[in-house]
Amino acid sequence: MPRRIIPSPVPPGCKWCFQCSSALPIQRFEVDRSTNDGRRYACRPCIAAKQRQRRAIKLILAETYARLNP
């Protein structure tokens, strides 16, 4: 997989969010010890939005399955 390129320089104390494409303070990113810098690739609001979307899809699939298999 090719490495992602950040379009603009990031100021010190900030990190680039690949979801919303903006430079944010490092405190807006959760801790992830498996990465080189120790923070996640996306900011907390982006991760929360992604989780809400996944939960909604899971709920729709569960309702559809329940309707088809009484």
N, C-alpha and C positions, 0 to 999 in steps of 0.2 A: 504494500500500500504506500503511495507516495506521501511524503511529509507535507503537512499543511503549511501554507505560507501566510504569515501575518501581513496584511496590506500596509500598515503604518507602524512606526516605532512605538513601543509601549513605555510609558514613563516608569521610573523606579517605584517600587511598592505597588505596582499594578500588574494585572495579568489579562491576557486576551481571552474573551469568551467566544468559543467557536459556534455557539448556538445563536446568540444575538449580535455577534460581530462587533463587539465594542470592548474597549479597555476599561476594566473596573478595578477597584481596590482589592487587594489580595484577601481581605476579610470577607468578601462576598462569595468566596469559593470554599467548599467544604474540604476537609482533610481527606487525602487519599494517599496512603503510604506506598502504593504500588507505582506511582508516577515519579518522574525525576525531581520535580519541584515540590512534591508532597501535597499538591492540591488537585481537585478534579478539573476536567477539561471545560466544564460549563459552570456558570454561576448558579447560585441557589434558586433564584426565580425561574431560570430556564429548566433546571432539573425538576422543580415542582410542577411546572406546566406540562412537561413530558409525562410525569407520573400521573397527573390528572387525566391526560388524554388516554393513557394506557388503561387506567381504571374504568373510564367511560366505555372504552371498546370492550373490555372484559365483561362489564355489566350487560352491554347489548348482546354479546355472544351468549352469556348465561341465560338471558331472557329468551333469546331465540331458540336455544337448545331446549329449555323447559317447555316452550310452546310446541315444539315439534315432537318431543318425547314425553307425553303426559303420563 
